[in-house]
């Protein structure tokens, strides 16, 4: 398999992980005390993408104490940022699929020329 294909496939896997984490953040945005997660991408030699998931530990907004007097806070999920992450991931998936298709077309052209 070529480096270009490996890079695109690795990026697709990373983007699917980012989408899963972002969906989890959005689904739990109304859960008191929930801490959102962040996804970071890193280049890996010779070709690929490494994903690192980390928790964002900034506090949410302070809420009134619960019935037992325990302090509460809202989630710290930044919805606009997470929605933007989904849009960026969608466009990135499309770009990587286009790269895979271009690679396949080039290989088919080489096979046709040699035949």
C-alpha positions in Angstrom: 0.0 0.0 0.0 1.3 3.5 -0.9 2.2 6.2 1.6 -0.5 8.4 0.2 -3.1 5.7 0.8 -1.8 5.0 4.3 -1.9 8.7 5.2 -5.5 9.1 4.0 -6.7 5.9 5.8 -4.9 6.9 9.0 -6.4 10.4 8.8 -9.9 8.9 8.2 -9.5 6.8 11.4 -8.3 9.8 13.3 -11.3 11.9 12.0 -13.8 9.1 13.0 -12.3 9.2 16.5 -12.6 13.0 16.6 -16.3 12.6 15.5 -17.0 10.1 18.3 -15.4 12.3 20.9 -17.2 15.4 19.7 -20.5 13.5 19.6 -20.0 12.4 23.2 -19.2 16.0 24.2 -22.4 17.3 22.6 -24.5 14.4 24.0 -23.3 15.2 27.6 -23.3 19.0 27.3 -26.3 19.2 29.6 -24.9 16.8 32.2 -23.8 18.6 35.3 -20.1 18.2 36.1 -19.3 16.6 32.7 -15.8 17.5 31.5 -15.4 17.6 27.7 -12.6 15.8 25.9 -10.3 17.3 23.3 -8.7 15.5 20.3 -5.3 16.4 19.0 -3.6 15.0 15.9 0.1 14.4 15.4 2.0 13.4 12.3 3.6 9.9 12.5 6.5 8.8 10.3 6.5 7.6 7.6 2.9 8.4 6.9 0.0 8.6 9.3 -1.8 10.4 12.0 -1.7 9.7 15.8 -4.7 10.7 17.9 -4.4 11.9 21.5 -7.6 12.4 23.6 -7.4 14.5 26.7 -9.9 15.8 29.2 -10.5 19.6 29.5 -10.5 20.3 33.2 -11.7 23.8 33.2 -14.7 24.2 35.6 -18.2 24.7 34.3 -20.5 27.4 35.6 -21.4 27.3 39.3 -24.9 26.0 40.0 -27.0 26.2 43.2 -26.2 23.4 45.7 -28.1 20.1 45.4 -30.7 18.9 48.0 -27.9 17.7 50.3 -26.0 21.0 50.1 -23.2 19.7 47.8 -21.8 22.2 45.3 -22.6 21.7 41.6 -21.3 22.9 38.4 -22.6 22.7 34.8 -20.6 20.9 32.1 -17.7 22.7 30.5 -18.7 21.8 26.9 -18.2 24.6 24.4 -21.1 23.8 22.0 -20.1 26.2 19.2 -16.5 24.9 19.2 -17.8 21.3 19.1 -20.2 22.0 16.2 -17.3 23.6 14.3 -15.2 20.5 14.9 -17.9 18.4 13.3 -18.0 20.6 10.2 -14.2 20.6 9.9 -14.2 16.8 10.3 -16.9 16.4 7.6 -14.9 18.4 5.1 -11.7 16.6 6.1 -13.3 13.2 5.5 -14.4 14.4 2.1 -10.9 15.6 1.2 -9.3 12.3 2.3 -11.9 10.2 0.4 -11.0 12.3 -2.7 -7.3 11.6 -2.2 -8.0 7.9 -2.0 -10.1 8.0 -5.2 -7.3 10.0 -7.0 -4.7 7.4 -5.8 -7.0 4.6 -7.1 -7.4 6.3 -10.5 -3.6 6.8 -10.8 -3.0 3.2 -10.1 -5.6 2.1 -12.6 -4.1 4.3 -15.2 -0.6 2.7 -14.6 -2.2 -0.7 -14.9 -3.9 0.3 -18.2 -0.7 1.7 -19.6 1.3 -1.5 -18.8 -1.4 -3.8 -20.2 
